[in-house]
Amino acid sequence: MDQITPAVGAVFAFAIGAIIGSFVNVVAYRVPRELSIVSPGSRCPACLRPIPPWANIPIISYVALRGRCIMCKERISLRYPAVEAALGLCAFYLYLTFPLSEAVGRFVLCAALMGLSLVDYDWRIIPNLITLPGIPIGTLAAIFLMPSVGALSSVIGILAGGGLLFVVGEIYYRLRGVEGVGMGDVKLIAMIGAFLGWQGALFALFVGSLAGSIVGLTKGLRAAPSAHSRKPSGDPVPDERGGEADRAPILRTAITFGPFLSIAAVVYALLQPELGRWYLPD
């Protein structure tokens, strides 16, 4: 019986995580459009008709309906069940790995990061509706739900994480004359620090920046002119502004930074004990 109980609890946690994932999809769709996240109920984005409750069961309904609206038969994005499954798996893993209170605090962060990452990817904005309440909620979670983080580390995480990214952004702006780090990213890393402490904030900054830089450089290199854009003489071809096309603005390639910070923070939230034993101090 003792062996069955954790398994049943983990399955229940997966179901709760998937349901919350369905709500996160609603938030990601409605918040940037300034629509209420409470009413009306779920609607098909194509025909705008209400979705019956039995056709709105996370993951199961998508599979049963073969990814199409029950009314208009339009295809529904695979992203919806993917988000539900991802948060379901997060809840499943957290339940089996951490004490219940720790699992709840970390899952709240994962859900918030999923929602704002979707918004940032689609709209290139990080909604204050998530980050600003997330900072005090994260500190409360660190105090009451996550003793492995605690109040002091949470406060330091807010100040050190948000402050460091703000300073980096200011230096970049003064050197290059363009904004390199938005205030949305600053508030995001402050929220991560509130939940995960200064260690989590620094981990998210380092790993997220590294991953973002790799993706940004890859995009820049792909956008750079190929050898076919050169003159027969081998001289660079001037672009429409009079400059040289070969001087592709690789270092100025725009990427959405929020999802990279969020992915790194989720990795830390899920694997903090292993990472701590590996190379991070407690």
Secondary structure, 3 states (H helix, E strand, C coil): CCCHHHHHHHHHHHHHHHHHHHHHHHHHHHHHHCCCCCCCCCECCCCCCECCHHHCCCCHHHHHCCCECCCCCCECCCHHHHHHHHHHHHHHHHHHHCCHHHHHHHHHHHHHHHHHHHHHHHHCCCCHHHHHHHHHHHHHHHHHCCCCCHHHHHHHHHHHHHHHHHHHHHHHHHHHCCCCCCHHHHHHHHHHHHHHHHHHHHHHHHHHHHHHHHHHHHHHHHHCCCHHHCCCCCCCCECCCCCECCCCCHHHCCCCHHHHHHHHHHHHHHHHHHHHHHCCCC
